[in-house]
Amino acid sequence: MQIQLKNHTFQIDPGQNKHYWSYINSVDWEPHTFAIFDKFVNENSVVLDIGSWSGVLTLYAAKTAKEVHALDPDPVCFSELNTNVELNPAVAEKIKTYKTAISAHKETVRLSARETYGASSSSILERKRDTENSLELETISLADFLEQEAIQQVDFIKMDVEGAEFKILPTIGKALEKVNYPTLYVSFHYSFLNEHMYHKNIPSVFLNKLLMRLENTFGFSLYKRKIRKEITNLYDSLKTYTYIYKSDGTVITFDDLAQKPELIKETDLVFTNMEWK
């Protein structure tokens, strides 16, 4: 299947996600994401694509960047990622793939498929309804990953890890310092953290489903205070960054995030030392 991502053409095997790839190819898909890549990735950039899915942004980044390291622990995603890289020999030599899960530190966790593996929603933040559809894996911290793979230069990090960002960000400071604070583009999954709170605090599967349904219907937030506490120190390791941008390029501050933690329900964030003009 041939797809067009802005002004670049790629060959891909859609695998089980033909409908999604067709959608990406037929619309102006995530223009804000491409705008961020276009702004912060250049021909000298080394990119980390953490949570690469089947490679859409890995391939796009590799058209410009010097080198791309693509990580995804989902077995279906990883297989499709490798297939799609191989189908594009013009950029394949720039890309290295890893079946790796980044988290706060080395630990054994379960990767739960919220729908099916390969659907870009697998998460290490467990919820009650995922307990029968999960596999065990070992995570690694970003600092240890960089050391293990001898990666000494990183200029841009895209992090889309289906809730694992709440584990990673508070402990990422050492890794960021090691590579001189690259631009960090984070996609947040507030609803995944909310479901994880239900999982931790309510043992009953039935009550989980019932309360979640009521919450979605009436808009209340049972664990709003717990979530606020959970993310109180979320950005401490990022305070060295000069700028924070919403995905539309609007500048905000760490004070804004402290005063309105729920802001991450509305937008991805870019942490950078480069002014976005």
Secondary structure, DSSP 8 states (H G I E B T S, - for coil): -EEEETTEEEE---GGGHHHHHHHHHTT--HHHHHHHHHH--TT-EEEEES-TTSHHHHHHHTTSSEEEEE---HHHHHHHHHHHHT-HHHHTTEEEE--EE-SSS-EEEEE-SSSTTSS--BSS--GGGTTSEEEEEEE-HHHHHHHTT-----EEEE--TTTHHHHGGG-HHHHHHTT--EEEE---HHHHHHHHHHHH---HHHHHHHHHHHHHH---TTHHHHHHHTTTTTGGGTT-SEEEETTS-EE-HHHHHH-GGGGGT--EEEESS---
